[in-house]
Amino acid sequence: MRPLTVLLGIVLGSAASISFGLTAVLIIFTLLRTEHPDLSRELPRLLLSLVAFLALTAASAGSFIAQIRVRAWRAWAHVATLAALGAVAWLYWPRRG
């Protein structure tokens, strides 16, 4: 197995597990929203994070499949994965002020 395939598998597994965890938190927040109204303030940020990690999961899955099957479009899939990873990093990068 090539090193890039291993790295893509790590990114895919990590993104998928984070997406699963965020989905579980979203379900719990939705169920508890009536009892704890302060959770409603967290929903927009939670949804943004979930969408970002779902996009990273989809991009890395496509990239992983393209790398395994040696598809001609795998370079574009790798670019999409890097873009999604960059977007997630930008989303969580600490900001001053």
C-alpha positions as CSV (number, residue, x, y, z in Angstrom):
1,M,0.0,0.0,0.0
2,R,1.3,3.4,-0.9
3,P,1.9,6.0,1.8
4,L,-0.7,8.4,0.3
5,T,-3.3,5.7,0.5
6,V,-2.5,5.2,4.1
7,L,-2.8,9.0,4.8
8,L,-6.0,9.2,2.9
9,G,-7.4,6.3,4.9
10,I,-6.4,8.0,8.2
11,V,-8.1,11.3,7.1
12,L,-11.2,9.3,5.9
13,G,-11.5,7.4,9.2
14,S,-11.0,10.4,11.3
15,A,-13.4,12.6,9.4
16,A,-16.1,9.8,9.4
17,S,-15.8,9.3,13.1
18,I,-16.0,13.0,13.9
19,S,-19.0,13.3,11.6
20,F,-20.6,10.4,13.4
21,G,-19.9,12.0,16.8
22,L,-21.3,15.4,15.7
23,T,-24.4,13.7,14.3
24,A,-25.0,12.0,17.7
25,V,-24.5,15.3,19.5
26,L,-27.0,17.0,17.1
27,I,-29.6,14.3,17.9
28,I,-29.1,14.8,21.6
29,F,-29.2,18.6,21.4
30,T,-32.4,18.4,19.3
31,L,-34.0,16.1,21.9
32,L,-33.0,18.2,24.8
33,R,-33.7,21.6,23.2
34,T,-37.1,21.9,24.9
35,E,-35.7,21.3,28.4
36,H,-32.5,23.3,27.9
37,P,-33.2,26.3,25.7
38,D,-29.5,27.4,26.0
39,L,-28.6,24.5,23.7
40,S,-30.4,26.2,20.8
41,R,-27.6,28.8,20.7
42,E,-25.1,26.0,20.0
43,L,-27.0,24.5,17.0
44,P,-25.8,26.8,14.2
45,R,-22.2,26.2,15.1
46,L,-22.8,22.5,15.5
47,L,-24.5,22.3,12.1
48,L,-21.6,24.2,10.5
49,S,-19.1,21.8,12.0
50,L,-21.2,18.8,10.9
51,V,-21.5,20.1,7.3
52,A,-17.7,20.8,7.2
53,F,-16.8,17.3,8.4
54,L,-19.4,15.6,6.1
55,A,-17.8,17.5,3.2
56,L,-14.3,16.3,4.3
57,T,-15.6,12.8,4.7
58,A,-17.1,12.8,1.2
59,A,-14.0,14.3,-0.4
60,S,-11.6,12.0,1.4
61,A,-13.8,8.9,0.5
62,G,-13.7,9.9,-3.1
63,S,-10.0,10.5,-3.0
64,F,-9.3,7.2,-1.2
65,I,-11.4,5.2,-3.8
66,A,-9.7,7.0,-6.6
67,Q,-6.3,6.3,-5.2
68,I,-7.1,2.6,-4.6
69,R,-8.6,2.0,-8.0
70,V,-6.0,4.3,-9.8
71,R,-8.6,6.4,-11.5
72,A,-7.7,9.2,-13.9
73,W,-9.6,11.8,-11.9
74,R,-7.7,11.0,-8.6
75,A,-5.7,14.3,-8.8
76,W,-8.9,16.3,-8.7
77,A,-10.1,14.2,-5.8
78,H,-6.9,14.9,-3.9
79,V,-7.4,18.6,-4.6
80,A,-10.9,18.4,-3.3
81,T,-9.7,16.6,-0.1
82,L,-7.0,19.2,0.4
83,A,-9.5,22.0,-0.1
84,A,-11.9,20.4,2.4
85,L,-9.1,19.8,4.9
86,G,-8.0,23.4,4.5
87,A,-11.6,24.7,5.1
88,V,-11.9,22.6,8.3
89,A,-8.5,23.9,9.4
90,W,-9.6,27.5,8.7
91,L,-12.9,27.0,10.5
92,Y,-11.1,25.8,13.7
93,W,-8.0,28.0,13.5
94,P,-7.8,30.3,16.6
95,R,-8.6,33.9,15.8
96,R,-7.3,36.9,17.6
97,G,-9.7,39.4,19.1
